[in-house]
Amino acid sequence: MDFHYLLDNLTNPALLFFFLGLIAVNLKSDLKIPENSSKFISLYLLLAIGFKGGQELAHSVITSEIIWSLFFGVLLALIVPIYCYYILRLKLSVENSGAIASAYGSVSAVTFVTTISFLEMSNIAFGGHMLAVMALMEAPSIIVGVLLIAIYNKDKKNRTSFKSVVHHSLTNGSVVLILGSLLVGYLTNDAQAAGIKPFTTDLFKGFLAVFLLDMGITSGGKLKALIKKGWFVLSFAIIIPILNGCLVAVISGLFMEEVGNRLLMAILAASASYIAVPAAMKLSAPRANPSLYISMALAITFPFNITIGMPFYLYIIGLC
């Protein structure tokens, strides 16, 4: 493994702020980012990355690689939650298994954004169409998870209508913003885009650092509670991302050429949603334990992917 990428990643200022958040929690500090500020920063990151992706897409030619990438991303979002569900059912309830399976079939926009920062820092090129892949992977896994819960749930009274779940998944704020920003970036000409470059580009890394500080504080607060859940969920939160990330890192080489695109596809497969899925499961699976599926995704899988996962999947890609 090339430890150069690992070292560079671990000394990335944004990532160091994440560790600062973890340390602050363990020191029982009252450091915290106001909730409204955190929401604004997350919206900004999605807007900025979507806009830049649209700009890159506007200068790209639609190729078979782009089409295959979109298809493969959706396929992953449909398949991953199915096998995750049956693994989780070995130890957990129908509702918890469905919610966790949805989270690990869906994607983490923040992990994706952090990976883009890692690629830019490492001067590795990637395509703007990967933003569209990320957006398309959000909803399918939620729908699959809800279907699995509906099929195996014996409690008919607490079911939510399938139509409302589908609508909620497709109109989720992060999906709408990333696709909308992608479209805006695609339609904006270069001269107009240059006018807002200080906002969409120059401020990006600073906002990412503050957001990861907030994620560190939140993750540190959930870690102790998750450890009490036992080794099964802790192992799942590490092994499944490694399995998904490594498999996709290899398979993506069949239809993708750019190393950056392959890494982004691998990280999408390895990441877990802790924003879109919890919002959907609150509606469709109220009996599922949020402290379980949110903590697994945020306190275990997210830190693993942004520290060790990214350089490790890049190493796997380099072997293929």
C-alpha positions in Angstrom: 0.0 0.0 0.0 1.2 3.5 -0.9 1.5 5.1 2.6 2.1 8.5 0.9 -1.6 8.8 0.2 -2.5 7.6 3.7 -0.2 10.1 5.4 -1.3 13.0 3.2 -5.0 12.1 3.9 -4.4 11.9 7.7 -2.6 15.3 7.7 -5.4 16.9 5.7 -6.5 20.0 7.7 -10.2 19.1 7.2 -9.6 15.6 8.6 -7.6 16.9 11.5 -10.5 19.1 12.5 -12.6 15.9 12.5 -10.2 14.4 15.0 -10.3 17.6 17.0 -14.1 17.1 17.3 -13.6 13.6 18.6 -11.0 14.7 21.1 -13.2 17.6 22.3 -16.1 15.1 23.1 -13.7 12.8 25.1 -12.4 15.8 27.0 -16.1 16.6 27.8 -15.7 20.0 26.3 -18.8 22.2 25.5 -17.5 22.8 22.0 -20.3 22.5 19.5 -21.4 23.9 16.1 -24.9 25.6 16.3 -27.4 23.3 14.6 -28.6 25.9 12.1 -25.0 26.6 11.1 -24.4 22.9 10.6 -27.4 22.6 8.3 -26.4 25.7 6.3 -22.8 24.3 5.8 -24.1 20.9 4.7 -26.4 22.6 2.2 -23.5 24.8 1.0 -21.3 21.8 0.4 -24.0 20.0 -1.7 -24.7 23.1 -3.6 -21.0 23.9 -4.3 -20.1 20.4 -5.3 -23.2 20.0 -7.4 -22.6 23.3 -9.3 -18.9 22.4 -10.0 -20.0 18.9 -11.2 -22.5 20.5 -13.5 -19.8 22.7 -14.9 -17.5 19.7 -15.6 -20.4 17.8 -17.1 -21.1 20.7 -19.5 -17.6 20.3 -20.9 -17.9 16.5 -21.1 -19.1 14.3 -24.0 -21.7 11.7 -23.0 -19.8 8.4 -23.3 -20.6 4.8 -22.7 -18.6 5.0 -19.5 -20.9 7.7 -18.1 -24.0 5.6 -19.0 -22.5 2.5 -17.5 -21.6 4.4 -14.3 -25.1 5.6 -13.8 -26.5 2.1 -14.4 -24.0 0.5 -12.1 -24.6 3.0 -9.3 -28.4 2.4 -9.4 -27.8 -1.4 -9.5 -25.6 -1.2 -6.4 -28.3 0.8 -4.6 -30.7 -2.0 -5.4 -28.5 -5.0 -4.6 -26.5 -3.9 -1.5 -29.5 -3.5 0.8 -30.9 -6.9 0.0 -27.9 -9.0 1.1 -27.2 -6.6 4.0 -30.8 -7.2 5.2 -30.4 -11.0 5.3 -27.0 -10.7 7.1 -28.5 -8.3 9.7 -31.5 -10.6 10.3 -29.2 -13.1 11.9 -29.2 -10.9 15.0 -31.6 -8.0 14.6 -35.3 -7.3 14.2 -37.1 -6.8 10.8 -37.3 -3.0 11.3 -33.7 -2.5 12.4 -32.4 -4.8 9.7 -34.4 -2.9 7.0 -33.3 0.5 8.3 -29.6 -0.4 8.5 -29.7 -2.2 5.1 -31.2 1.0 3.6 -28.4 3.1 5.2 -25.6 0.9 3.8 -27.2 0.6 0.4 -27.6 4.4 0.2 -24.7 6.9 0.2 -23.1 9.5 2.4 -22.9 12.9 0.6 -20.3 14.2 3.2 -18.1 11.1 2.6 -18.3 11.7 -1.2 -17.5 15.4 -0.7 -14.5 14.6 1.5 -13.3 12.1 -1.1 -13.4 14.8 -3.8 -11.3 17.0 -1.5 -8.8 14.1 -1.2 -8.7 13.7 -5.0 -8.1 17.4 -5.5 -5.3 17.4 -2.9 -3.7 14.4 -4.6 -4.2 15.9 -8.1 -6.3 13.0 -9.3 -8.9 13.8 -12.0 -12.5 12.8 -11.8 -15.7 13.4 -13.8 -18.6 15.7 -13.0 -21.1 12.9 -13.9 -20.2 11.1 -10.6 -22.4 13.7 -8.9 -25.3 12.4 -10.8 -24.4 8.8 -9.8 -24.4 9.8 -6.2 -27.8 11.5 -6.4 -29.3 8.5 -8.2 -28.1 6.1 -5.5 -29.9 7.8 -2.6 -33.5 6.8 -3.2 -33.5 3.1 -4.5 -32.0 1.6 -1.3 -34.6 3.4 0.8 -37.3 1.9 -1.3 -35.8 -1.6 -1.2 -35.4 -1.4 2.6 -39.0 -0.3 3.1 -40.2 -3.1 0.8 -38.2 -5.7 2.8 -39.7 -4.4 6.0 -43.2 -4.6 4.5 -42.7 -8.1 3.3 -41.4 -9.5 6.5 -43.2 -7.3 9.0 -46.0 -9.1 10.7 -47.4 -5.9 12.2 -49.8 -4.7 9.5 -51.0 -1.7 11.5 -47.7 0.2 11.5 -47.1 0.1 7.8 -46.6 3.3 5.9 -48.0 3.6 2.3 -45.5 2.7 -0.3 -46.4 5.8 -2.4 -45.6 8.2 0.5 -42.2 6.5 1.0 -41.3 6.7 -2.7 -42.3 10.4 -2.8 -40.3 11.2 0.3 -37.2 9.4 -1.1 -37.3 11.2 -4.4 -38.0 14.6 -3.0 -35.5 14.3 -0.2 -33.7 17.7 0.2 -30.2 16.4 -0.5 -31.4 14.7 -3.7 -33.2 17.8 -4.9 -30.3 20.1 -4.1 -27.6 18.0 -5.6 -29.5 17.3 -8.9 -30.7 21.0 -9.0 -27.2 22.3 -8.5 -25.9 19.9 -11.1 -28.4 21.3 -13.6 -27.7 24.9 -12.7 -24.0 24.3 -13.1 -24.6 22.6 -16.5 -26.7 25.5 -17.8 -24.4 28.3 -16.5 -21.8 29.6 -19.0 -18.2 29.9 -18.0 -18.2 33.7 -17.7 -21.1 33.6 -15.3 -19.6 30.7 -13.3 -16.4 32.7 -12.8 -18.4 35.4 -11.1 -19.4 33.1 -8.2 -16.2 31.1 -8.1 -15.1 32.7 -4.8 -18.2 31.2 -3.2 -18.4 27.8 -4.9 -14.6 27.0 -4.9 -12.5 29.3 -2.7 -14.6 28.9 0.4 -15.2 25.2 -0.1 -12.3 23.7 1.9 -12.8 26.0 4.9 -16.5 25.1 5.1 -15.6 21.4 4.8 -13.2 21.7 7.7 -15.9 23.3 10.0 -18.4 20.6 8.9 -16.0 17.8 9.7 -15.3 19.4 13.1 -19.1 19.1 13.7 -19.1 15.5 12.4 -16.3 14.7 14.8 -18.2 16.1 17.8 -21.4 14.2 16.7 -19.5 10.9 16.0 -17.7 11.1 19.4 -20.9 11.5 21.2 -22.4 8.4 19.6 -19.4 6.1 19.8 -19.8 5.0 23.4 -23.5 4.1 23.0 -22.7 2.1 19.9 -20.0 0.0 21.6 -22.6 -1.2 24.1 -24.7 -2.7 21.2 -22.2 -5.5 20.8 -19.6 -6.8 18.4 -22.1 -7.8 15.6 -23.1 -4.3 14.7 -19.5 -3.0 15.2 -18.1 -5.7 12.9 -20.9 -5.1 10.3 -20.1 -1.3 10.2 -16.5 -2.1 9.2 -16.6 -5.3 7.2 -19.5 -4.5 4.9 -17.9 -1.1 3.8 -14.6 -2.8 3.1 -16.2 -5.6 1.2 -18.4 -3.2 -0.9 -15.5 -0.8 -1.5 -13.0 -3.4 -2.5 -15.4 -5.2 -4.8 -16.5 -2.1 -6.6 -12.9 -0.8 -6.8 -12.1 -4.0 -8.8 -15.3 -4.3 -10.9 -15.4 -0.6 -11.8 -12.2 -1.2 -13.9 -14.3 -3.1 -16.4 -16.1 0.1 -17.6 -14.2 3.1 -16.0 -10.8 4.4 -17.0 -10.2 7.4 -14.6 -8.8 6.4 -11.3 -10.7 9.3 -9.6 -14.0 8.0 -10.9 -13.3 4.5 -9.7 -12.4 5.7 -6.3 -15.6 7.8 -6.1 -17.7 4.8 -7.2 -15.9 2.6 -4.5 -16.5 5.2 -1.8 -20.2 5.4 -2.8 -20.5 1.7 -2.4 -18.6 1.7 0.9 -20.4 4.7 2.5 -23.6 4.7 4.5 -26.3 7.3 4.8 -26.9 9.1 8.1 -29.0 11.9 6.8 -31.5 10.8 4.0 -32.2 7.3 5.3 -32.9 8.4 9.0 -35.4 11.0 7.7 -37.1 8.3 5.6 -37.1 5.6 8.3 -38.6 8.0 10.8 -41.7 8.0 8.5 -41.7 4.4 7.3 -40.1 2.4 10.1 -40.8 4.2 13.4 -40.0 1.1 15.4 -36.4 0.9 14.1 -33.8 2.2 16.5 -32.3 5.5 15.2 -29.4 5.3 17.7 -28.4 2.0 16.0 -28.5 2.8 12.3 -27.4 6.4 12.6 -24.5 5.6 15.0 -23.2 2.7 12.9 -23.1 4.9 9.8 -21.8 8.1 11.5 -19.6 6.9 14.3 -18.0 3.9 12.7 -18.3 3.7 8.9 -17.9 7.4 8.2 -14.6 7.8 10.2 -13.2 4.6 8.7 -13.9 5.7 5.1 -12.5 9.2 5.4 -9.3 8.0 7.2 -8.2 4.6 6.0 -10.9 3.7 3.4 -10.0 6.2 0.8 -6.3 5.5 0.5 -7.0 1.7 0.8 -9.5 1.6 -2.0 -7.1 3.7 -4.1 -4.4 1.1 -3.4 -6.8 -1.7 -4.6 -7.5 0.3 -7.8 -3.8 0.6 -8.4 -3.4 -3.1 -8.3 -6.0 -3.7 -11.0 
